[in-house]
Amino acid sequence: MSFSTEYKSTLAALEAYARGAHAREGRVINQPPLSRLVEALGLEQLLAAGGLRGKRFQKFLDTYLSAATRLHHPGSMAHQVAIPEPMGALGALIDSFTNNSASIYEMGPSAGALEFGVLNWMLGKVGWTPAPTHDDGKSIDEIGGGILTHGGSLANLTALMAARARAVPEAWRDGVPQDLVLVAPESCHYSIGRAIDILGLGRKALKPAPVDANGRIVPEALAECLAALGREGSRILAVIANAGTTAAGLFDPLREIGRVCAKAGVWLHVDGAHGASALVSERHRFRLDGVELADSLVWDAHKMLRTPSNCTAVLVRDRRWLDGAFHQEASYLFHDKDQPGVDVIHRSVECTKAGLGLKLFLSLAAEGEAGAGRFIERQVELAQEAARLIESRPGLELAIMPEFNIVCFRTAGENELQLEIRKRIIGSGDHFISTTEFRGRRWLRLALMNPETTITDISALLSEVEKSAALVREGWK
């Protein structure tokens, strides 16, 4: 078997793709009609007849990359998706080619070891006890545990399965009691609602947490909320707190919330998919002060840790509840055998699970923990500099001073104007931004993920926003 020609051409094409994007050449985003792109890629013919080798492969790859959204372009500021550390991308290649599963140790010892190692590193960052490499069977209170999953949605579901294992361990056999409720702010990620659906609770079980004007949980009011639910006869499965909201990147006061939940005997789950990476920065880890009081945390490595998608950690303070989240029988996997490592399939929705730890490890190991911290600090400083620049421009309004790397702003006018501005900016191709709702209004939103983006790029974007706003207003007269 040989694929050296295709391998070399792929590396050359990716290098040219990244080099051009870094140099701000071409469009950030190109969206040809689906029918035209399917035809240009030759999908039907190649699926039927094969032959994707040599020059045909090169043509296919060139077409594919021409329509790929160029996250590496400094004008890309739309979404919370990492510009991967190149070493992490190599990890994805190695993992795909070896195709070892990290769920069962014998199916991928290296993959299992790397996942174990990076999870222990994360547990230490949270302030929880890392797991021992050898389990001697002795009971040690509150040893932490974790699992890497393919994304935050799956991670949030897994964490709530662990919460259910503690609250109603018989639910796996008997079904979910209908008196269970979940308390979460309206700003929580939509995957929380999906998890409730999958758990069979129904949306009626999602109870709003009391929040301030910016959507942060108010701990004093939360205590009364939990007490009132108890008086109504509800059992609280978990309280959800945010460590980086999706819309504006804001952090809930975790220490105060943790104390309230501990006093009430309620599971606290922190959705840190976006913001838990602040734990790597000595300058910004204060945003998660008190996270060690939580029972579970999800942490996306494929955001600010620059790991290729998808790679999310589910971390728990006491591994016993994660170990009880799933129950399964499979005679071809579960039986007496030599066990030099650890099987983690009982912690995961997935059976054959990719070696996600390799991507994460290589992304971090390229520059070490200090390098990851420097990147995070650079992006937060850029966000705050961008916010000050927005405040200095009379026609623009800043939503709130950024706490992390998300900046929300708008121009004077209705919500529809903000959407039309985004449409025009994407159409021009120089920049790529998103929008969001915050405090009942539509805002333009920057997610500053690219280490090549500078304040000069943001200044150019703001000029384009102002120009687009003027043209739209003129056209609406």
TABEL-V640469 format. One record per helix or strand of 3 or more residues. SS is the DSSP state (@ for helix, = for strand). FROM is the first residue (numbers start at 1). LEN is the number of residues. If there is no record, write none. Layout:
SS/FROM/LEN + SS/FROM/LEN
//
This chain:
@/4/19 + @/34/8 + @/43/7 + @/54/13 + @/86/13 + @/105/3 + @/109/18 + =/145/5 + @/152/16 + @/171/4 + =/180/5 + @/190/10 + @/203/3 + =/206/3 + @/219/13 + =/235/9 + @/254/11 + =/268/4 + @/276/5 + @/285/4 + @/291/3 + =/296/5 + =/312/5 + @/319/5 + @/345/3 + @/356/10 + @/368/24 + =/396/3 + =/406/6 + @/415/14 + =/434/5 + =/441/7 + @/455/22
//
